[in-house]
Amino acid sequence: MSETTALEGLRHLGSGKVRELYAIGEDRLLLVASDRLSAFDVVMPTPIPNKGAVLTGLSLFWFDSLAGIVANHLITADAEAYPAELAAHRDWLRKRSMLVRRARVVPIECVARGYLSGSGWKEYRQTGEVCGVRLPGGLRESDKLPEPIFTPSTKAGVGHDENVSEERAAEIVGAEVVARLRDLTLALYSAAAAYAATRGIIIADTKFEFGVVGEDLILVDEALTPDSSRFWPADSYRPGGAQPSFDKQYVRDWLETSDWDKTPPGPELPAGVVDGTAARYAEAYERITGRSLKDYLES
């Protein structure tokens, strides 16, 4: 099936850069992770093999591991247990989809940063702060922060999300909600980072999304994947510059050397870049879960 083909007979609610969303009745959703890859907010025309499976498999691992901190939206990822209306699509849905509870999504991206990188590093160089959080002077790119920080952003329909202060986030969703989001985000990040360290991976930063079901705040979307996080190999960590990573930075680096002007459409990716990116995603899955990707795909 094409990466962009709607599943016949289902109510398609929308397409993200990577995911397709379908309504299953009134209170459930089908979340399908494609093999699409976006870079610089543009979806590349070349898919990355098994990327959707890696995003789903890692999210399932973290949902289970972190369930003691906060509930999540997962009902099941077993395609054989899906409702009858999905039976015709089970082969396509296996390992890349989740049946989840429908939630009212909180319109704030919840970012936890343990290291100074990406947009945080850029902002720090200009202001000495990240999203209104004052940091010590003299920090280098990729330095570990004295303690993890909560740096929310607004959710953009198109283009980049906008980093905002905690005070600005409170104006959008309320101070009590932001305080709860901050506490959950930092608790989730700290637990995940501590575990990942035992697997030889540094989680430099990560992004969570939350939703509300009834009166409960729950974790939604994906969790701690190479699309939503910076994963660095601990054995090659050298602060003072950019770090090698298990994510799409490999694609970004290649694009920076091309003559593409970062406007749609994106260029076709060469086979070597596709294979290298697929290998990095697979290694992230295998290092974190302790399970081979082949085993996950065939189980």
Secondary structure, DSSP 8 states (H G I E B T S, - for coil): --TT---TTSEEEEE-SSEEEEEETTTEEEEEE-S--EETTEE-SS--TTHHHHHHHHHHHHHHHTTTTS-BSEEE--GGGS-GGGGGGHHHHTTTEEEEE--EE-SEEEEEEEE--HHHHHHHHHHSEETTEE--TT--TT-EEEEEEE--EE--SSS--EE--HHHHHHHH-HHHHHHHHHHHHHHHHHHHHHHHHTTEEEEEEEEEEEEETTEEEEES--S-TTTEEEEEGGG--SSS----SSTHHHHHHHHHSS--S-SS-----HHHHHHHHHHHHHHHHHHHSS-HHHHHH-
